[in-house]
């Protein structure tokens, strides 16, 4: 039942995102923006990213998702703009030079590297600046709908796994503030994908190199985005 509902929801999304009259051959374009959560192919031996799985599932690796990808529903392509290591400051450089097609959706993950590069110990102004910059990027993003992911926690909420040079209590407070910013802006400009909540239910096999999505993690990122795409685009 859940798989059927997801497929129906994805089909409704595909039709709604099309934005052109029936019969045109223009494919749906899935844009990815942001960091290694979406640009994680070089962290697994298959070179697979969540965006690729959303467009075309690998049925041999993930049979659960057979028939639950966008390519199954109609012509779909991926325009992968996300870049490992990206921060909110580098997002504008990822924007396509040419206006996108009329048929598109955007996936965005950002904030993790901003935390690692200083926001994890921020006392206030850094997170406010992050919010202003992310808001400006979303305003300038010429693709709708846009699905914005929160920053996950590779420690699963376990302070003993803290790998940062600041106390876990401070790191968690700023992590929460960044995710609150993302949630506010996602509500204003698009739809929220709560990767943080989803990954708290996971296990270490979802990660590699401490913080990067593994092959299984890439599929779980896909799962979270697919679930939200289907849930928000039903008739």
C-alpha contacts under 8 A as a table, 3 or more apart, distances in Angstrom:
res1	aa1	res2	aa2	distance
1	X	4	X	5.08
1	X	5	X	6.09
2	X	5	X	5.07
2	X	6	X	6.06
3	X	6	X	5.03
3	X	7	X	6.19
3	X	68	X	7.54
4	X	7	X	5.09
4	X	8	X	6.18
5	X	8	X	5.09
5	X	9	X	5.98
6	X	9	X	5.01
6	X	10	X	6.06
6	X	68	X	7.27
6	X	226	X	7.93
6	X	227	X	6.91
6	X	230	X	5.60
6	X	231	X	7.61
7	X	10	X	5.08
7	X	11	X	6.16
7	X	67	X	7.54
7	X	68	X	5.61
7	X	69	X	7.96
7	X	230	X	7.55
8	X	11	X	5.05
8	X	12	X	6.26
8	X	230	X	7.62
8	X	234	X	7.41
9	X	12	X	5.10
9	X	13	X	6.20
9	X	229	X	7.54
9	X	230	X	4.15
9	X	231	X	6.43
9	X	232	X	7.93
9	X	233	X	5.97
9	X	234	X	4.77
9	X	235	X	7.79
10	X	13	X	4.93
10	X	14	X	6.06
10	X	68	X	7.85
10	X	69	X	7.88
10	X	70	X	7.00
10	X	73	X	7.93
10	X	226	X	7.77
10	X	229	X	6.74
10	X	230	X	4.85
10	X	233	X	7.23
10	X	234	X	7.69
11	X	14	X	4.97
11	X	15	X	6.28
11	X	70	X	7.82
11	X	73	X	6.14
12	X	15	X	5.20
12	X	16	X	6.11
12	X	230	X	7.80
12	X	233	X	5.96
12	X	234	X	5.51
12	X	235	X	6.32
13	X	16	X	5.10
13	X	17	X	5.88
13	X	229	X	7.00
13	X	230	X	6.69
13	X	233	X	4.84
13	X	234	X	6.77
14	X	17	X	5.34
14	X	18	X	6.27
14	X	28	X	7.36
14	X	70	X	7.36
14	X	73	X	7.30
14	X	74	X	7.76
15	X	18	X	5.38
15	X	19	X	7.95
16	X	19	X	6.61
16	X	233	X	7.63
17	X	28	X	7.42
17	X	102	X	7.99
17	X	103	X	5.40
17	X	104	X	6.06
17	X	105	X	7.06
17	X	145	X	7.83
18	X	28	X	6.41
18	X	102	X	6.74
18	X	103	X	4.35
18	X	104	X	7.08
19	X	102	X	5.73
19	X	103	X	5.71
20	X	24	X	7.09
20	X	102	X	7.09
20	X	103	X	7.49
21	X	24	X	6.50
25	X	75	X	7.79
26	X	75	X	7.63
26	X	103	X	7.59
27	X	74	X	7.53
27	X	75	X	4.71
27	X	76	X	4.92
27	X	77	X	6.52
27	X	103	X	6.97
28	X	74	X	7.94
28	X	75	X	6.32
28	X	76	X	4.56
28	X	77	X	6.24
28	X	103	X	4.86
28	X	104	X	5.41
28	X	105	X	7.92
29	X	76	X	5.82
29	X	77	X	4.97
29	X	78	X	5.69
29	X	79	X	6.63
29	X	101	X	7.32
29	X	103	X	6.12
29	X	104	X	4.58
29	X	105	X	6.58
30	X	51	X	7.39
30	X	55	X	7.48
30	X	76	X	7.39
30	X	77	X	6.22
30	X	78	X	4.84
30	X	79	X	6.00
30	X	80	X	7.93
30	X	104	X	5.71
30	X	105	X	5.18
30	X	106	X	5.87
30	X	107	X	7.51
31	X	78	X	6.13
31	X	79	X	4.84
31	X	80	X	5.82
31	X	81	X	6.83
31	X	104	X	7.20
31	X	105	X	6.21
31	X	106	X	4.59
31	X	107	X	6.13
32	X	38	X	6.89
32	X	51	X	6.78
32	X	78	X	7.85
32	X	79	X	6.59
32	X	80	X	5.00
32	X	81	X	5.34
32	X	82	X	5.38
32	X	106	X	5.80
32	X	107	X	4.80
32	X	108	X	6.02
33	X	38	X	7.51
33	X	80	X	7.17
33	X	81	X	5.16
33	X	82	X	4.02
33	X	83	X	7.43
33	X	91	X	7.30
33	X	94	X	6.74
33	X	106	X	7.32
33	X	107	X	6.09
33	X	108	X	4.75
33	X	109	X	6.71
34	X	37	X	7.79
34	X	38	X	6.97
34	X	39	X	7.86
34	X	81	X	7.47
34	X	82	X	4.45
34	X	83	X	6.11
34	X	84	X	7.78
34	X	86	X	5.95
34	X	87	X	7.27
34	X	88	X	7.92
34	X	91	X	6.39
34	X	94	X	7.97
34	X	108	X	5.39
34	X	109	X	4.89
34	X	110	X	5.19
35	X	38	X	6.03
35	X	39	X	5.98
35	X	82	X	5.48
35	X	83	X	5.00
35	X	84	X	4.71
35	X	85	X	5.63
35	X	86	X	4.73
35	X	87	X	7.04
35	X	109	X	6.05
35	X	110	X	5.80
35	X	113	X	7.83
36	X	39	X	4.13
36	X	40	X	4.93
36	X	82	X	7.24
36	X	83	X	6.13
36	X	84	X	4.07
36	X	85	X	6.33
36	X	86	X	7.52
36	X	212	X	6.97
36	X	213	X	7.87
37	X	40	X	5.91
37	X	84	X	7.80
37	X	109	X	6.49
37	X	212	X	6.87
37	X	213	X	6.33
37	X	218	X	7.60
37	X	221	X	7.55
38	X	49	X	6.17
38	X	50	X	5.87
38	X	51	X	6.80
38	X	82	X	6.28
38	X	83	X	7.83
38	X	108	X	7.84
38	X	109	X	6.91
38	X	218	X	7.66
38	X	221	X	7.87
39	X	42	X	7.85
39	X	49	X	6.17
39	X	50	X	7.96
39	X	82	X	5.58
39	X	83	X	5.50
39	X	84	X	5.50
40	X	43	X	5.41
40	X	44	X	7.40
40	X	47	X	7.75
40	X	48	X	7.29
40	X	49	X	5.66
40	X	50	X	7.96
40	X	84	X	7.07
40	X	212	X	7.06
40	X	213	X	6.34
40	X	214	X	7.66
40	X	218	X	7.13
41	X	44	X	5.77
41	X	45	X	7.93
41	X	46	X	7.21
41	X	47	X	4.03
41	X	48	X	4.54
41	X	49	X	4.86
42	X	45	X	7.21
42	X	47	X	5.40
42	X	48	X	7.79
43	X	47	X	7.25
43	X	208	X	7.22
43	X	212	X	7.19
43	X	213	X	7.24
43	X	214	X	6.27
43	X	215	X	7.57
44	X	47	X	5.62
44	X	48	X	6.93
44	X	214	X	5.90
44	X	215	X	5.34
45	X	215	X	7.88
46	X	215	X	7.68
48	X	52	X	6.59
48	X	53	X	7.39
48	X	215	X	7.04
48	X	218	X	7.39
49	X	52	X	5.32
49	X	53	X	6.56
49	X	218	X	5.89
49	X	219	X	7.94
50	X	53	X	5.13
50	X	54	X	6.17
50	X	218	X	5.01
50	X	219	X	5.95
50	X	221	X	6.01
50	X	222	X	4.73
51	X	54	X	5.03
51	X	55	X	6.27
51	X	78	X	6.90
51	X	80	X	7.53
51	X	222	X	6.87
52	X	55	X	5.20
52	X	56	X	5.87
52	X	57	X	7.23
52	X	78	X	6.82
53	X	56	X	5.00
53	X	57	X	4.41
53	X	58	X	6.65
53	X	69	X	7.20
53	X	219	X	7.02
53	X	222	X	6.55
54	X	57	X	6.34
54	X	69	X	5.39
54	X	70	X	6.39
54	X	222	X	5.93
54	X	226	X	6.84
55	X	69	X	5.49
55	X	70	X	4.87
55	X	71	X	5.46
55	X	76	X	6.43
55	X	77	X	6.71
55	X	78	X	6.78
56	X	69	X	5.43
56	X	70	X	6.54
56	X	71	X	5.53
56	X	72	X	7.53
57	X	62	X	7.19
57	X	65	X	6.53
57	X	66	X	6.63
57	X	67	X	7.94
57	X	68	X	7.43
57	X	69	X	5.82
58	X	61	X	5.52
58	X	62	X	5.89
58	X	63	X	7.52
58	X	66	X	7.78
59	X	62	X	5.08
59	X	63	X	4.62
59	X	64	X	7.74
59	X	65	X	6.84
59	X	66	X	5.37
60	X	63	X	5.86
62	X	65	X	5.87
62	X	66	X	7.25
63	X	66	X	5.15
65	X	68	X	5.00
65	X	69	X	7.13
66	X	69	X	7.37
67	X	72	X	5.98
68	X	72	X	7.06
69	X	72	X	5.66
69	X	73	X	7.28
70	X	73	X	5.30
70	X	74	X	6.63
70	X	75	X	7.87
70	X	76	X	6.35
71	X	74	X	5.24
71	X	75	X	5.68
71	X	76	X	5.23
71	X	77	X	7.88
72	X	75	X	7.98
81	X	94	X	5.58
81	X	95	X	7.44
81	X	96	X	7.92
82	X	86	X	7.65
82	X	94	X	6.93
82	X	108	X	7.95
83	X	86	X	5.69
85	X	113	X	6.42
86	X	89	X	7.79
86	X	90	X	5.80
86	X	91	X	6.96
86	X	110	X	7.30
86	X	113	X	6.77
87	X	90	X	5.42
87	X	91	X	6.66
87	X	110	X	6.25
87	X	111	X	6.44
87	X	112	X	7.79
87	X	113	X	5.71
87	X	114	X	5.56
88	X	91	X	5.39
88	X	110	X	6.45
88	X	111	X	6.84
88	X	114	X	7.10
88	X	130	X	6.76
88	X	133	X	6.53
88	X	134	X	6.14
89	X	92	X	7.20
89	X	133	X	7.13
90	X	93	X	5.73
90	X	94	X	7.27
91	X	94	X	5.37
91	X	95	X	7.24
91	X	137	X	7.02
92	X	95	X	5.57
92	X	137	X	6.45
95	X	141	X	7.24
96	X	99	X	6.87
96	X	100	X	7.32
99	X	142	X	7.25
100	X	104	X	7.54
100	X	142	X	7.05
100	X	143	X	7.01
101	X	104	X	6.51
104	X	143	X	6.32
104	X	144	X	6.70
104	X	145	X	7.52
105	X	143	X	6.15
105	X	144	X	5.56
105	X	145	X	5.18
105	X	146	X	5.87
105	X	147	X	7.79
106	X	143	X	6.12
106	X	144	X	6.60
106	X	145	X	6.37
106	X	146	X	4.51
106	X	147	X	6.07
107	X	146	X	5.89
107	X	147	X	4.91
107	X	148	X	6.11
107	X	149	X	7.75
107	X	225	X	7.89
108	X	146	X	7.30
108	X	147	X	6.16
108	X	148	X	4.81
108	X	149	X	6.15
109	X	148	X	6.01
109	X	149	X	5.00
109	X	150	X	6.86
109	X	151	X	7.43
110	X	113	X	7.32
110	X	114	X	7.81
110	X	149	X	7.52
110	X	150	X	7.68
110	X	151	X	7.16
111	X	114	X	4.97
111	X	115	X	6.18
111	X	150	X	7.88
111	X	151	X	6.25
111	X	178	X	6.92
112	X	115	X	5.20
112	X	116	X	6.36
112	X	151	X	5.80
112	X	152	X	7.95
113	X	116	X	4.88
113	X	117	X	5.98
114	X	117	X	5.14
114	X	118	X	6.40
114	X	119	X	5.87
114	X	120	X	7.96
115	X	118	X	5.50
115	X	119	X	4.22
115	X	120	X	4.58
115	X	121	X	7.98
115	X	174	X	7.82
115	X	175	X	7.13
116	X	119	X	6.74
116	X	120	X	6.19
117	X	120	X	7.54
118	X	121	X	5.97
118	X	122	X	6.53
119	X	122	X	4.64
119	X	126	X	6.12
119	X	127	X	6.55
119	X	174	X	6.75
120	X	166	X	7.71
120	X	170	X	7.17
120	X	171	X	4.94
120	X	172	X	7.84
120	X	174	X	5.47
120	X	175	X	6.61
121	X	166	X	6.88
121	X	170	X	6.46
121	X	171	X	6.34
121	X	174	X	6.94
122	X	125	X	7.22
122	X	126	X	5.89
122	X	127	X	7.02
122	X	174	X	6.83
123	X	126	X	7.31
124	X	127	X	5.90
124	X	128	X	6.59
125	X	128	X	5.08
125	X	129	X	6.14
126	X	129	X	5.13
126	X	130	X	6.19
127	X	130	X	4.84
127	X	131	X	6.23
127	X	174	X	7.99
127	X	177	X	7.29
127	X	178	X	6.48
128	X	131	X	5.10
128	X	132	X	6.43
129	X	132	X	5.13
129	X	133	X	6.25
130	X	133	X	5.27
130	X	134	X	6.06
131	X	134	X	5.21
131	X	135	X	5.96
131	X	181	X	6.05
131	X	182	X	7.77
132	X	135	X	5.19
132	X	136	X	6.20
133	X	136	X	5.09
133	X	137	X	6.25
134	X	137	X	5.07
134	X	138	X	6.22
134	X	185	X	7.89
135	X	138	X	5.21
135	X	139	X	6.20
135	X	185	X	6.46
136	X	139	X	5.12
136	X	140	X	6.27
137	X	140	X	5.10
137	X	141	X	6.05
138	X	141	X	5.01
138	X	189	X	6.73
139	X	142	X	7.99
139	X	189	X	7.54
143	X	146	X	6.65
144	X	190	X	7.43
145	X	190	X	5.83
145	X	191	X	7.52
146	X	189	X	7.30
146	X	190	X	4.98
146	X	191	X	6.34
147	X	186	X	7.24
147	X	190	X	5.96
147	X	191	X	4.86
147	X	192	X	5.80
147	X	193	X	6.33
147	X	225	X	7.43
147	X	229	X	7.78
148	X	182	X	7.29
148	X	186	X	5.82
148	X	190	X	7.30
148	X	191	X	6.23
148	X	192	X	5.12
148	X	193	X	5.67
149	X	182	X	7.59
149	X	192	X	6.08
149	X	193	X	4.51
149	X	194	X	5.77
149	X	195	X	5.78
150	X	179	X	5.52
150	X	182	X	6.27
150	X	183	X	7.28
150	X	192	X	7.56
150	X	193	X	6.45
150	X	194	X	5.30
150	X	195	X	5.31
150	X	196	X	5.74
151	X	175	X	7.62
151	X	178	X	7.89
151	X	179	X	6.34
151	X	195	X	6.43
151	X	196	X	5.60
152	X	195	X	5.53
152	X	196	X	3.83
152	X	197	X	7.40
152	X	199	X	6.17
152	X	200	X	7.63
153	X	156	X	5.65
153	X	157	X	6.84
153	X	196	X	6.16
153	X	199	X	7.00
153	X	200	X	6.88
154	X	199	X	7.69
154	X	200	X	8.00
154	X	204	X	7.70
154	X	207	X	7.27
154	X	210	X	6.94
154	X	211	X	5.73
155	X	158	X	5.41
155	X	159	X	7.23
155	X	161	X	5.37
155	X	162	X	6.63
156	X	199	X	7.35
156	X	200	X	4.96
156	X	201	X	7.67
156	X	202	X	7.70
156	X	203	X	7.78
157	X	200	X	7.17
158	X	161	X	5.66
158	X	162	X	7.36
159	X	162	X	5.28
159	X	168	X	5.89
162	X	167	X	7.99
162	X	168	X	6.18
164	X	167	X	7.55
164	X	168	X	7.73
164	X	171	X	7.82
166	X	170	X	6.79
166	X	171	X	6.49
167	X	170	X	5.52
167	X	171	X	6.33
168	X	171	X	4.98
168	X	172	X	5.89
169	X	172	X	5.29
169	X	173	X	6.22
170	X	173	X	5.18
170	X	174	X	6.40
171	X	174	X	5.37
171	X	175	X	6.02
172	X	175	X	4.89
172	X	176	X	6.01
173	X	176	X	5.15
173	X	177	X	6.31
174	X	177	X	4.86
174	X	178	X	6.18
175	X	178	X	5.25
175	X	179	X	6.30
176	X	179	X	5.13
176	X	180	X	6.12
177	X	180	X	5.01
177	X	181	X	6.32
178	X	181	X	5.11
178	X	182	X	6.31
179	X	182	X	4.92
179	X	183	X	6.07
180	X	183	X	5.05
180	X	184	X	6.21
181	X	184	X	5.20
181	X	185	X	6.24
182	X	185	X	5.26
182	X	186	X	5.90
182	X	192	X	7.94
183	X	186	X	5.09
183	X	187	X	6.17
183	X	192	X	6.16
184	X	187	X	5.28
184	X	188	X	6.34
185	X	188	X	4.90
185	X	189	X	5.97
185	X	190	X	7.73
186	X	189	X	5.27
186	X	190	X	4.94
186	X	191	X	5.14
186	X	192	X	5.15
187	X	190	X	5.66
187	X	191	X	5.80
187	X	192	X	6.61
191	X	228	X	7.88
191	X	232	X	7.97
192	X	228	X	7.74
193	X	224	X	6.54
193	X	225	X	6.11
193	X	228	X	6.26
194	X	197	X	5.55
194	X	198	X	6.44
194	X	224	X	7.35
195	X	198	X	5.02
195	X	199	X	5.91
195	X	221	X	7.05
195	X	224	X	6.52
196	X	199	X	5.41
196	X	200	X	6.31
197	X	200	X	5.36
197	X	201	X	7.15
198	X	201	X	5.65
198	X	202	X	7.19
198	X	224	X	7.04
199	X	202	X	4.97
199	X	203	X	7.85
200	X	203	X	7.96
202	X	206	X	6.76
203	X	206	X	5.90
204	X	207	X	5.55
204	X	208	X	7.97
205	X	208	X	7.43
205	X	214	X	7.06
205	X	216	X	6.98
205	X	217	X	7.42
206	X	213	X	5.92
206	X	214	X	5.36
206	X	215	X	7.37
206	X	216	X	5.34
206	X	217	X	4.04
206	X	218	X	7.78
206	X	220	X	7.68
207	X	210	X	6.16
207	X	211	X	5.98
207	X	212	X	5.35
207	X	213	X	4.59
207	X	214	X	4.72
207	X	216	X	7.91
207	X	217	X	6.02
208	X	211	X	6.29
208	X	212	X	5.19
208	X	213	X	6.02
208	X	214	X	5.16
209	X	212	X	5.91
213	X	216	X	7.36
213	X	217	X	4.47
213	X	218	X	5.50
214	X	217	X	4.64
214	X	218	X	5.99
215	X	218	X	5.12
215	X	219	X	6.58
216	X	219	X	5.15
216	X	220	X	6.32
217	X	220	X	4.89
217	X	221	X	6.16
218	X	221	X	5.12
218	X	222	X	6.27
219	X	222	X	4.89
219	X	223	X	6.09
220	X	223	X	4.76
220	X	224	X	6.28
221	X	224	X	5.28
221	X	225	X	6.42
222	X	225	X	5.24
222	X	226	X	5.91
223	X	226	X	5.12
223	X	227	X	5.99
224	X	227	X	5.22
224	X	228	X	6.42
225	X	228	X	5.26
225	X	229	X	6.06
226	X	229	X	5.06
226	X	230	X	6.11
227	X	230	X	5.32
227	X	231	X	6.00
228	X	231	X	4.91
228	X	232	X	6.01
229	X	232	X	5.58
229	X	233	X	6.18
230	X	233	X	5.41
230	X	234	X	6.37
231	X	234	X	6.26
